[in-house]
């Protein structure tokens, strides 16, 4: 879970790798999926992740 903690950005998104990777909602989805499968969300700042998802909503309710 330490790796997940290092990959999460301040805005709640995740990077795919430590250096030179984009960060967006796809990687957040993967991090949450992995955490759910393992039953351990200690590598995810859940409050920041929720805020990031909220910030990704568009005017018509879609997430991008």
OpenMM code with the backbone's topology and positions (N, CA, C; nanometers):
from openmm import Vec3, app, unit

residues = "UNK UNK UNK UNK UNK UNK UNK UNK UNK UNK UNK UNK UNK UNK UNK UNK UNK UNK UNK UNK UNK UNK UNK UNK UNK UNK UNK UNK UNK UNK UNK UNK UNK UNK UNK UNK UNK UNK UNK UNK UNK UNK UNK UNK UNK UNK UNK UNK UNK UNK UNK UNK UNK UNK UNK UNK UNK UNK UNK UNK UNK UNK UNK UNK".split()
positions = [
    Vec3(0.0803, -0.1186, 0.0000),
    Vec3(0.0000, 0.0000, 0.0000),
    Vec3(0.0855, 0.1262, 0.0000),
    Vec3(0.2111, 0.1111, 0.0354),
    Vec3(0.3014, 0.2263, 0.0355),
    Vec3(0.3163, 0.2826, -0.1060),
    Vec3(0.3174, 0.1956, -0.2057),
    Vec3(0.3300, 0.2422, -0.3434),
    Vec3(0.2076, 0.3235, -0.3836),
    Vec3(0.0901, 0.2775, -0.3451),
    Vec3(-0.0306, 0.3548, -0.3766),
    Vec3(-0.0247, 0.4922, -0.3121),
    Vec3(0.0222, 0.4990, -0.1889),
    Vec3(0.0334, 0.6290, -0.1210),
    Vec3(0.1262, 0.7225, -0.1973),
    Vec3(0.2377, 0.6691, -0.2486),
    Vec3(0.3342, 0.7533, -0.3212),
    Vec3(0.2806, 0.7988, -0.4566),
    Vec3(0.1940, 0.7196, -0.5167),
    Vec3(0.1429, 0.7536, -0.6491),
    Vec3(0.0264, 0.8524, -0.6454),
    Vec3(-0.0388, 0.8672, -0.5297),
    Vec3(-0.1502, 0.9610, -0.5224),
    Vec3(-0.0979, 1.1039, -0.5182),
    Vec3(-0.1594, 1.1893, -0.5987),
    Vec3(-0.1214, 1.3297, -0.6078),
    Vec3(-0.1986, 1.4122, -0.5051),
    Vec3(-0.1550, 1.5342, -0.4847),
    Vec3(-0.2195, 1.6223, -0.3872),
    Vec3(-0.3665, 1.6470, -0.4185),
    Vec3(-0.4018, 1.6459, -0.5477),
    Vec3(-0.5410, 1.6715, -0.5849),
    Vec3(-0.6305, 1.5487, -0.5732),
    Vec3(-0.5734, 1.4336, -0.5348),
    Vec3(-0.6508, 1.3110, -0.5169),
    Vec3(-0.6372, 1.2132, -0.6321),
    Vec3(-0.5842, 1.2582, -0.7462),
    Vec3(-0.5653, 1.1702, -0.8609),
    Vec3(-0.4454, 1.0789, -0.8376),
    Vec3(-0.4249, 0.9866, -0.9294),
    Vec3(-0.3117, 0.8935, -0.9218),
    Vec3(-0.2310, 0.8979, -1.0492),
    Vec3(-0.1030, 0.8722, -1.0361),
    Vec3(-0.0141, 0.8530, -1.1507),
    Vec3(-0.0029, 0.7030, -1.1769),
    Vec3(0.0266, 0.6668, -1.3004),
    Vec3(0.0459, 0.5261, -1.3360),
    Vec3(0.1803, 0.4737, -1.2900),
    Vec3(0.2831, 0.5605, -1.2944),
    Vec3(0.4177, 0.5274, -1.2478),
    Vec3(0.4741, 0.6510, -1.1777),
    Vec3(0.5860, 0.6336, -1.1103),
    Vec3(0.6409, 0.7423, -1.0281),
    Vec3(0.6838, 0.8656, -1.1075),
    Vec3(0.7446, 0.8458, -1.2236),
    Vec3(0.8026, 0.9578, -1.2968),
    Vec3(0.7495, 0.9601, -1.4401),
    Vec3(0.7113, 1.0780, -1.4853),
    Vec3(0.6771, 1.0955, -1.6259),
    Vec3(0.5425, 1.0417, -1.6684),
    Vec3(0.4547, 1.0163, -1.5761),
    Vec3(0.3245, 0.9619, -1.6115),
    Vec3(0.2179, 1.0693, -1.5972),
    Vec3(0.1152, 1.0579, -1.6803),
    Vec3(0.0001, 1.1444, -1.6621),
    Vec3(-0.0751, 1.0991, -1.5377),
    Vec3(-0.1645, 1.1831, -1.4921),
    Vec3(-0.2466, 1.1447, -1.3776),
    Vec3(-0.3900, 1.1828, -1.4065),
    Vec3(-0.4797, 1.0884, -1.3835),
    Vec3(-0.6207, 1.1140, -1.4095),
    Vec3(-0.7080, 1.0115, -1.3391),
    Vec3(-0.8345, 1.0139, -1.3734),
    Vec3(-0.9338, 0.9333, -1.3032),
    Vec3(-0.9186, 0.7835, -1.3308),
    Vec3(-0.8585, 0.7470, -1.4435),
    Vec3(-0.8380, 0.6038, -1.4714),
    Vec3(-0.7506, 0.5389, -1.3660),
    Vec3(-0.6440, 0.6069, -1.3286),
    Vec3(-0.5524, 0.5514, -1.2295),
    Vec3(-0.6141, 0.5526, -1.0901),
    Vec3(-0.6977, 0.6503, -1.0625),
    Vec3(-0.7712, 0.6526, -0.9361),
    Vec3(-0.8637, 0.5318, -0.9294),
    Vec3(-0.9321, 0.5016, -1.0381),
    Vec3(-1.0188, 0.3845, -1.0440),
    Vec3(-0.9397, 0.2568, -1.0161),
    Vec3(-0.8244, 0.2442, -1.0783),
    Vec3(-0.7408, 0.1251, -1.0576),
    Vec3(-0.6953, 0.1141, -0.9120),
    Vec3(-0.6531, 0.2260, -0.8535),
    Vec3(-0.6078, 0.2245, -0.7142),
    Vec3(-0.7207, 0.1830, -0.6207),
    Vec3(-0.8402, 0.2354, -0.6444),
    Vec3(-0.9540, 0.1993, -0.5598),
    Vec3(-0.9966, 0.0545, -0.5822),
    Vec3(-0.9875, 0.0070, -0.7060),
    Vec3(-1.0207, -0.1324, -0.7347),
    Vec3(-0.9247, -0.2276, -0.6644),
    Vec3(-0.7962, -0.1972, -0.6726),
    Vec3(-0.6950, -0.2792, -0.6039),
    Vec3(-0.7194, -0.2776, -0.4539),
    Vec3(-0.7453, -0.1611, -0.3991),
    Vec3(-0.7700, -0.1485, -0.2554),
    Vec3(-0.8929, -0.2276, -0.2138),
    Vec3(-0.9967, -0.2226, -0.2961),
    Vec3(-1.1184, -0.2976, -0.2655),
    Vec3(-1.0917, -0.4478, -0.2672),
    Vec3(-1.0191, -0.4954, -0.3687),
    Vec3(-0.9895, -0.6387, -0.3782),
    Vec3(-0.9080, -0.6868, -0.2588),
    Vec3(-0.8173, -0.6016, -0.2112),
    Vec3(-0.7333, -0.6382, -0.0976),
    Vec3(-0.7996, -0.6089, 0.0363),
    Vec3(-0.9093, -0.5352, 0.0329),
    Vec3(-0.9776, -0.4987, 0.1564),
    Vec3(-0.8954, -0.4040, 0.2427),
    Vec3(-0.8173, -0.3177, 0.1772),
    Vec3(-0.7273, -0.2278, 0.2492),
    Vec3(-0.7173, -0.0951, 0.1753),
    Vec3(-0.7787, 0.0076, 0.2304),
    Vec3(-0.7758, 0.1397, 0.1692),
    Vec3(-0.6728, 0.2304, 0.2355),
    Vec3(-0.5755, 0.1732, 0.3041),
    Vec3(-0.4755, 0.2557, 0.3731),
    Vec3(-0.3847, 0.3305, 0.2758),
    Vec3(-0.3795, 0.2892, 0.1506),
    Vec3(-0.2969, 0.3561, 0.0512),
    Vec3(-0.3697, 0.4660, -0.0239),
    Vec3(-0.4942, 0.4919, 0.0140),
    Vec3(-0.5755, 0.5904, -0.0563),
    Vec3(-0.6219, 0.6979, 0.0420),
    Vec3(-0.5954, 0.8217, 0.0068),
    Vec3(-0.6541, 0.9325, 0.0817),
    Vec3(-0.7954, 0.9472, 0.0261),
    Vec3(-0.8906, 0.8857, 0.0931),
    Vec3(-1.0265, 0.8755, 0.0416),
    Vec3(-1.0914, 1.0130, 0.0247),
    Vec3(-1.0713, 1.1016, 0.1206),
    Vec3(-1.1315, 1.2349, 0.1100),
    Vec3(-1.0811, 1.3089, -0.0138),
    Vec3(-0.9508, 1.3018, -0.0397),
    Vec3(-0.8941, 1.3675, -0.1582),
    Vec3(-0.9446, 1.3009, -0.2861),
    Vec3(-0.9584, 1.1684, -0.2838),
    Vec3(-1.0075, 1.0959, -0.4008),
    Vec3(-1.1517, 1.1355, -0.4325),
    Vec3(-1.2342, 1.1436, -0.3300),
    Vec3(-1.3738, 1.1833, -0.3504),
    Vec3(-1.3815, 1.3245, -0.4066),
    Vec3(-1.3019, 1.4149, -0.3534),
    Vec3(-1.3027, 1.5521, -0.4030),
    Vec3(-1.2564, 1.5579, -0.5483),
    Vec3(-1.1564, 1.4758, -0.5828),
    Vec3(-1.1081, 1.4734, -0.7206),
    Vec3(-1.2189, 1.4276, -0.8155),
    Vec3(-1.2930, 1.3242, -0.7783),
    Vec3(-1.4032, 1.2770, -0.8624),
    Vec3(-1.5072, 1.3871, -0.8776),
    Vec3(-1.5379, 1.4542, -0.7688),
    Vec3(-1.6345, 1.5655, -0.7757),
    Vec3(-1.5845, 1.6759, -0.8685),
    Vec3(-1.4559, 1.7048, -0.8626),
    Vec3(-1.3979, 1.8088, -0.9477),
    Vec3(-1.3947, 1.7698, -1.0951),
    Vec3(-1.3994, 1.6403, -1.1242),
    Vec3(-1.3950, 1.5920, -1.2625),
    Vec3(-1.5316, 1.5922, -1.3292),
    Vec3(-1.6355, 1.6195, -1.2539),
    Vec3(-1.7690, 1.6215, -1.3140),
    Vec3(-1.7834, 1.7416, -1.4062),
    Vec3(-1.8461, 1.7172, -1.5189),
    Vec3(-1.8706, 1.8244, -1.6149),
    Vec3(-2.0080, 1.8858, -1.5902),
    Vec3(-2.0398, 1.9894, -1.6652),
    Vec3(-2.1658, 2.0608, -1.6472),
    Vec3(-2.2873, 1.9707, -1.6660),
    Vec3(-2.2744, 1.8645, -1.7475),
    Vec3(-2.3888, 1.7777, -1.7748),
    Vec3(-2.3888, 1.6517, -1.6892),
    Vec3(-2.2993, 1.6463, -1.5880),
    Vec3(-2.2977, 1.5339, -1.4945),
    Vec3(-2.2045, 1.4201, -1.5314),
    Vec3(-2.1394, 1.4288, -1.6453),
    Vec3(-2.0447, 1.3253, -1.6842),
    Vec3(-1.9147, 1.3420, -1.6057),
    Vec3(-1.8331, 1.2383, -1.6049),
    Vec3(-1.7035, 1.2442, -1.5366),
    Vec3(-1.5957, 1.2317, -1.6424),
    Vec3(-1.5059, 1.3294, -1.6438),
    Vec3(-1.3973, 1.3245, -1.7426),
    Vec3(-1.2688, 1.3765, -1.6836),
] * unit.nanometer
topology = app.Topology()
chain = topology.addChain("A")
for resn in residues:
    res = topology.addResidue(resn, chain)
    for name in ("N", "CA", "C"):
        topology.addAtom(name, app.Element.getBySymbol(name[0]), res)
